[in-house]
Amino acid sequence: MNNKRKVFVLLIVIMLILIGPRLIKQVKSVLTTVEKEFYLLQEIETGHEDDLIYKKLDSGLVQYWDGILYFYDMTGKQKWHTYIGIVNPIIKTNSNSVYMLDNDKNQLIRIGKNGEIVYRYTIEGALANFEVCEENYVILQYFSQKNITNLKILNKEGREHNNILLTEGEVINISISKTHNYIGINTLVTNNVLESRLLTYNIDGQLIGSNNLEEQFVLGFLYDSKGNMIVVKEEEVFSINKSNRVIWSVFLDKIKLFKGFLTEHMVLYSDESGKNPLIHTKEGEEMKVLQYNGKVIGESQIDGKVNGLDIHEEAIVFYSPRTIYFLDKRGNLEVEYKYSSDIEEIFVFSKGHLVIVTKGKLSFMKMSEG
C-alpha cells in the first residue's frame, strides 16, 4: 500500500513539473488581462473603397486615398496631407519616409516625414519589385529581359549608386542595408530540379557569397547590430556573416507570418496545417519571439487562426477578424480584446497606442492600466 502511495505521489509531482510553468503562465495572463483595457482616442470616417492604402511610420500612420497622402499621429490628429495623384501605386515605408511607385508613368517618389517631396526618380521601365532600408537606400528590381535581371541601387538623394546584373534564375525576394553594406537576393533556378539560392552582395555590387537553400523560398531578410544578415526561410531562420558562414539556425514549423523590430528581435507565427491532423500536440497556433542571436525568449499559443501581426519595441499584436491579442515583448498575453467590427489591419506604436483599420473607419486606441 505504501509503495502504491509513493508511486501516486511521484506521478503527481511529475505532472506538476510538466504542466506547472504553463499553468502559471496561463494564470498570469488571466490576471494581467483583467488589469488592462483599451480606450478610444479618436475615430475617423473613411471611404469604403478597396483601394485605400495604409502604411506605418515611426510616429504615426500614412493613408493614401483618392490621390492624396495623409499622415496621422498616434492620437489620430492629422498633421499633413499631400496630393500625389498616382493611380494604384505600390507603397513602401521605413520609419521616416514613404516611397510610392507609379509604374504607369515610370516614376518612383520619395516623400519625407513632413510630407515634402524629397525626389522623383524616373525609372527605365516597369519594376517587378523594390525595397528600401532605414538609411533610405533603395534597390530596384526590373522585369527580366532576355534572361537578364537588372537590380539598381539608389542613394538617399535618389541618385544611382550601382547596379547588379543577374544572368540566371528568377528573383523571388530582395533586401538592402546601407548601414551593414549588405544586399540579399533569393533566386529560383530550374536546372532539372528546383533550386532556391541565396546571393549576397555589398552595395557596390561585389558578390560576397552564394548558398543553396534547396527548395525553400526566402520570406524576408533582417539584420542584427553586428552587421550579420538574418534570413527567414519557410521553415528555418538562420544568420550569416560576411564570410558567408552560418552563425546560428533555428528550425520551426511552417512560418505563416513574421515581423522584425530593428536590430533586436523578431516575432514568428507558425502554421501547423502541414502536420498530421490525427496527431494533436498543441492548442492553437504557435508564436515565438526570437532574438537576433538565435535565442528563443518567448513562445505561446494563439487560440484560433490569425490574419496579421504588428510589433513595437515593447509590444506584439496579433489579430483575427474580431479579436485582438496584445502581448508583451516576451510573448506573454496581456489582453485578449473582442472587437465589434471586422478588422482589416492593426498597427501598434509606442506607449500602448494602436490604430485599427475597419471598413470605412480608422480607430485610434490606447491600452492602459485598469
C-alpha positions as CSV (number, residue, x, y, z in Angstrom):
1,M,0.0,0.0,0.0
2,N,2.8,2.4,0.9
3,N,4.5,1.6,-2.5
4,K,1.3,2.5,-4.4
5,R,1.0,5.7,-2.4
6,K,4.6,6.6,-3.3
7,V,4.0,5.9,-7.0
8,F,0.9,8.1,-6.9
9,V,2.7,11.0,-5.2
10,L,5.6,10.6,-7.7
11,L,3.1,10.8,-10.7
12,I,1.5,14.0,-9.2
13,V,5.0,15.6,-8.8
14,I,5.9,14.7,-12.4
15,M,2.6,16.2,-13.7
16,L,3.2,19.4,-11.7
17,I,6.7,19.7,-13.2
18,L,5.4,19.2,-16.7
19,I,2.3,21.4,-16.6
20,G,3.4,23.8,-13.8
21,P,5.1,26.5,-15.9
22,R,2.3,26.5,-18.5
23,L,-0.3,26.7,-15.8
24,I,1.5,29.6,-14.1
25,K,1.8,31.4,-17.4
26,Q,-2.0,31.0,-18.1
27,V,-2.9,32.3,-14.6
28,K,-0.5,35.2,-15.1
29,S,-2.1,36.0,-18.4
30,V,-5.6,36.0,-16.9
31,L,-4.6,38.3,-14.1
32,T,-2.9,40.8,-16.4
33,T,-5.8,40.7,-18.8
34,V,-8.2,41.8,-16.0
35,E,-5.9,44.7,-15.1
36,K,-5.6,46.3,-18.6
37,E,-8.1,47.7,-21.1
38,F,-8.4,49.7,-24.3
39,Y,-9.9,53.1,-24.6
40,L,-10.8,55.1,-27.8
41,L,-8.8,58.3,-28.6
42,Q,-10.2,59.2,-32.0
43,E,-12.4,57.8,-34.8
44,I,-12.1,58.9,-38.4
45,E,-14.6,58.0,-41.1
46,T,-13.1,56.9,-44.3
47,G,-14.3,55.7,-47.7
48,H,-15.5,52.2,-48.3
49,E,-13.3,51.8,-51.4
50,D,-11.0,48.8,-51.7
51,D,-8.0,50.9,-52.9
52,L,-7.3,52.7,-49.6
53,I,-3.7,52.0,-48.5
54,Y,-2.3,52.3,-45.0
55,K,1.4,52.2,-44.1
56,K,3.3,52.8,-40.8
57,L,5.9,55.4,-40.0
58,D,7.7,55.5,-36.6
59,S,5.4,58.2,-35.1
60,G,2.1,57.6,-36.9
61,L,0.1,56.3,-39.9
62,V,0.0,57.3,-43.6
63,Q,-3.2,56.8,-45.6
64,Y,-3.4,57.1,-49.4
65,W,-6.9,57.8,-50.5
66,D,-8.2,59.2,-53.8
67,G,-4.8,60.6,-54.9
68,I,-3.9,62.2,-51.6
69,L,-1.4,61.1,-49.0
70,Y,-2.4,61.8,-45.4
71,F,-0.4,61.5,-42.2
72,Y,-2.0,61.0,-38.7
73,D,-0.1,60.9,-35.4
74,M,-0.7,58.1,-32.9
75,T,-3.6,60.0,-31.3
76,G,-5.5,60.4,-34.6
77,K,-4.6,64.1,-35.3
78,Q,-4.0,64.8,-39.0
79,K,-0.6,66.5,-39.3
80,W,-0.3,67.0,-43.1
81,H,-1.6,65.9,-46.5
82,T,0.0,66.0,-49.9
83,Y,-1.6,65.5,-53.3
84,I,0.3,62.8,-55.3
85,G,-2.3,61.7,-57.9
86,I,-0.9,58.2,-58.6
87,V,-3.5,55.5,-59.6
88,N,-2.9,52.1,-57.9
89,P,0.6,52.9,-56.5
90,I,2.9,50.4,-54.8
91,I,3.8,52.0,-51.4
92,K,6.6,51.0,-49.0
93,T,7.9,52.8,-45.9
94,N,10.7,52.9,-43.4
95,S,10.4,54.8,-40.1
96,N,10.9,58.2,-41.7
97,S,9.9,58.2,-45.4
98,V,7.2,57.0,-47.8
99,Y,8.1,55.5,-51.2
100,M,5.5,55.5,-54.0
101,L,5.9,53.6,-57.3
102,D,4.0,54.7,-60.3
103,N,4.6,52.0,-62.9
104,D,2.2,53.7,-65.4
105,K,4.4,56.8,-65.5
106,N,7.7,55.1,-64.8
107,Q,8.3,57.1,-61.6
108,L,9.4,56.5,-58.0
109,I,8.7,59.2,-55.5
110,R,10.2,59.6,-52.0
111,I,8.1,61.7,-49.5
112,G,9.7,62.8,-46.3
113,K,8.2,62.6,-42.8
114,N,6.8,66.1,-43.0
115,G,5.0,65.5,-46.4
116,E,7.7,67.1,-48.5
117,I,8.7,65.6,-51.9
118,V,12.4,64.5,-51.5
119,Y,12.9,63.3,-55.0
120,R,11.2,61.9,-58.1
121,Y,13.2,59.3,-59.9
122,T,12.4,58.3,-63.5
123,I,12.7,54.5,-63.9
124,E,13.7,52.9,-67.2
125,G,10.6,50.7,-67.3
126,A,8.2,48.9,-65.1
127,L,9.5,47.5,-61.8
128,A,8.9,44.0,-60.6
129,N,9.7,45.0,-57.0
130,F,11.7,47.4,-54.9
131,E,12.8,47.5,-51.3
132,V,14.1,50.3,-49.0
133,C,16.3,50.4,-45.9
134,E,16.3,52.6,-42.9
135,E,19.0,54.8,-44.3
136,N,16.9,55.5,-47.4
137,Y,18.9,53.5,-49.9
138,V,16.7,51.7,-52.4
139,I,17.1,48.6,-54.5
140,L,15.1,48.4,-57.7
141,Q,14.2,45.1,-59.4
142,Y,13.4,45.5,-63.1
143,F,11.5,42.8,-65.0
144,S,13.8,40.3,-66.7
145,Q,14.6,40.7,-70.3
146,K,16.4,38.0,-72.3
147,N,17.1,36.1,-69.1
148,I,18.9,39.1,-67.5
149,T,17.6,40.8,-64.4
150,N,18.8,44.3,-63.6
151,L,18.9,45.4,-60.0
152,K,19.7,49.1,-59.5
153,I,20.7,50.7,-56.2
154,L,19.8,54.4,-55.4
155,N,21.2,56.5,-52.6
156,K,19.1,58.6,-50.3
157,E,19.0,61.5,-52.8
158,G,17.7,59.3,-55.5
159,R,20.9,59.1,-57.4
160,E,22.2,55.9,-59.0
161,H,24.8,54.3,-56.8
162,N,25.4,50.9,-58.5
163,N,23.7,48.1,-60.3
164,I,23.8,44.3,-60.3
165,L,23.1,42.1,-63.4
166,L,21.8,38.6,-62.8
167,T,22.0,36.1,-65.7
168,E,20.5,33.1,-64.1
169,G,17.3,32.4,-62.1
170,E,14.1,34.2,-61.3
171,V,14.4,36.8,-58.5
172,I,12.0,35.9,-55.6
173,N,13.0,38.3,-52.9
174,I,15.4,41.2,-52.3
175,S,16.8,43.3,-49.4
176,I,19.3,46.1,-48.8
177,S,21.1,47.6,-45.8
178,K,23.3,50.6,-46.2
179,T,24.5,50.6,-42.6
180,H,25.7,47.0,-42.9
181,N,26.8,47.2,-46.5
182,Y,24.6,44.2,-47.5
183,I,22.3,43.1,-50.3
184,G,20.4,39.9,-50.1
185,I,18.8,38.2,-53.2
186,N,16.8,35.0,-53.3
187,T,16.6,33.4,-56.8
188,L,14.9,30.3,-58.1
189,V,16.8,28.2,-60.6
190,T,15.3,25.3,-62.5
191,N,18.1,23.1,-63.9
192,N,16.3,19.7,-64.0
193,V,15.5,20.3,-60.3
194,L,14.0,23.2,-58.4
195,E,16.7,25.1,-56.5
196,S,16.4,28.1,-54.3
197,R,19.6,30.2,-53.9
198,L,20.7,33.0,-51.6
199,L,23.1,35.5,-53.2
200,T,24.8,38.1,-51.0
201,Y,26.5,41.3,-52.3
202,N,27.8,44.5,-50.9
203,I,26.1,47.7,-52.0
204,D,28.9,48.3,-54.5
205,G,27.7,45.2,-56.4
206,Q,30.5,42.8,-55.4
207,L,29.4,39.2,-54.8
208,I,30.0,38.0,-51.2
209,G,28.6,34.5,-51.4
210,S,26.1,32.0,-52.9
211,N,24.2,29.4,-50.9
212,N,21.9,26.6,-51.9
213,L,18.7,26.7,-49.9
214,E,17.3,23.5,-51.6
215,E,13.5,24.1,-52.3
216,Q,12.7,26.6,-49.6
217,F,12.0,30.2,-50.5
218,V,13.2,33.2,-48.5
219,L,10.3,35.0,-46.9
220,G,12.4,38.0,-45.9
221,F,15.7,39.4,-44.6
222,L,16.7,41.2,-41.4
223,Y,20.0,42.5,-40.0
224,D,21.4,42.4,-36.5
225,S,23.5,45.1,-34.7
226,K,26.8,43.3,-35.7
227,G,26.1,43.5,-39.4
228,N,25.1,39.9,-39.9
229,M,22.2,39.0,-42.2
230,I,19.2,37.1,-40.8
231,V,17.4,35.0,-43.4
232,V,13.8,33.9,-42.8
233,K,13.0,30.8,-44.8
234,E,9.7,28.9,-44.9
235,E,10.7,26.5,-42.1
236,E,14.1,27.9,-40.8
237,V,15.7,31.1,-39.6
238,F,19.5,31.5,-39.9
239,S,22.1,34.1,-39.5
240,I,25.0,34.5,-42.0
241,N,28.1,36.8,-41.7
242,K,30.2,38.5,-44.4
243,S,32.5,35.5,-44.6
244,N,29.4,33.5,-45.8
245,R,29.4,31.4,-42.7
246,V,26.2,30.4,-40.9
247,I,26.4,31.6,-37.3
248,W,23.2,30.0,-36.0
249,S,20.0,28.5,-37.2
250,V,16.6,27.7,-35.8
251,F,14.1,25.2,-37.3
252,L,10.4,25.9,-37.0
253,D,7.0,24.8,-38.1
254,K,6.0,26.3,-41.5
255,I,6.1,30.1,-41.0
256,K,2.9,31.9,-41.9
257,L,3.7,35.4,-40.6
258,F,6.8,37.2,-39.3
259,K,7.9,40.7,-38.4
260,G,11.2,42.1,-37.1
261,F,11.9,45.1,-34.9
262,L,15.1,47.0,-35.8
263,T,18.2,45.0,-34.7
264,E,16.7,43.3,-31.6
265,H,14.1,40.6,-32.1
266,M,11.5,39.2,-34.4
267,V,8.1,37.5,-33.9
268,L,7.2,34.4,-35.9
269,Y,3.8,32.8,-36.3
270,S,3.9,29.2,-37.4
271,D,1.2,27.4,-39.2
272,E,0.6,23.8,-38.2
273,S,-1.6,23.0,-41.2
274,G,1.0,20.7,-42.8
275,K,1.1,18.4,-39.7
276,N,-0.7,15.1,-39.4
277,P,-4.3,16.1,-38.3
278,L,-4.5,12.9,-36.2
279,I,-1.6,14.0,-34.0
280,H,-2.7,16.8,-31.8
281,T,0.2,18.4,-30.0
282,K,-0.8,22.0,-29.2
283,E,-3.8,24.2,-28.7
284,G,-3.9,26.9,-31.3
285,E,-1.1,28.1,-33.5
286,E,2.4,28.8,-32.2
287,M,4.1,32.1,-31.8
288,K,7.8,32.6,-31.0
289,V,9.9,35.6,-30.1
290,L,13.4,35.1,-31.5
291,Q,16.3,37.4,-30.6
292,Y,18.8,38.2,-33.3
293,N,21.4,35.9,-31.6
294,G,19.2,32.8,-32.3
295,K,17.8,32.5,-28.8
296,V,14.0,32.0,-28.3
297,I,13.0,34.3,-25.5
298,G,9.2,33.7,-25.6
299,E,6.6,31.5,-27.0
300,S,2.9,30.8,-26.7
301,Q,-0.1,29.5,-28.5
302,I,-2.8,31.7,-30.1
303,D,-6.3,30.3,-29.9
304,G,-7.6,30.1,-33.5
305,K,-6.2,31.4,-36.7
306,V,-4.9,35.0,-37.0
307,N,-4.8,37.2,-40.1
308,G,-1.9,39.5,-39.2
309,L,0.5,40.9,-36.7
310,D,2.5,44.0,-35.9
311,I,5.2,44.7,-33.3
312,H,6.9,47.6,-31.5
313,E,9.7,47.6,-29.0
314,E,7.6,46.6,-26.0
315,A,4.5,45.1,-27.6
316,I,3.2,42.4,-30.0
317,V,-0.2,42.5,-31.5
318,F,-1.9,39.6,-33.4
319,Y,-5.4,39.9,-34.8
320,S,-8.2,37.8,-36.3
321,P,-11.3,39.4,-37.9
322,R,-12.9,40.0,-34.5
323,T,-10.2,39.5,-31.8
324,I,-7.1,41.4,-30.8
325,Y,-4.3,39.7,-28.9
326,F,-2.0,42.1,-27.1
327,L,1.2,40.5,-25.9
328,D,4.4,41.9,-24.2
329,K,7.8,41.6,-25.9
330,R,8.3,38.1,-24.5
331,G,5.1,36.8,-25.8
332,N,3.0,36.8,-22.6
333,L,-0.7,37.6,-23.3
334,E,-1.7,40.9,-21.7
335,V,-5.1,41.5,-23.3
336,E,-7.5,39.4,-25.5
337,Y,-9.9,42.0,-26.8
338,K,-13.1,41.2,-28.7
339,Y,-13.9,43.8,-31.4
340,S,-17.3,44.7,-32.8
341,S,-16.3,45.1,-36.5
342,D,-14.3,43.1,-38.9
343,I,-10.6,44.1,-38.5
344,E,-8.7,44.6,-41.8
345,E,-5.3,45.8,-40.3
346,I,-3.8,46.8,-37.0
347,F,-0.7,49.0,-36.4
348,V,0.9,49.2,-33.0
349,F,3.1,52.1,-31.7
350,S,4.9,53.1,-28.6
351,K,3.2,53.5,-25.1
352,G,0.3,51.2,-25.9
353,H,-1.0,53.1,-28.9
354,L,-2.5,51.3,-31.8
355,V,-4.6,52.0,-34.9
356,I,-7.4,49.6,-36.0
357,V,-8.5,49.7,-39.7
358,T,-12.0,48.5,-40.4
359,K,-14.3,49.1,-43.5
360,G,-14.9,52.8,-43.6
361,K,-13.3,53.7,-40.3
362,L,-9.9,54.4,-38.5
363,S,-9.9,53.9,-34.8
364,F,-7.0,55.3,-32.7
365,M,-6.8,53.5,-29.4
366,K,-4.6,53.2,-26.3
367,M,-4.1,50.4,-23.9
368,S,-4.0,51.5,-20.3
369,E,-3.7,50.0,-16.8
370,G,-7.1,49.4,-15.3
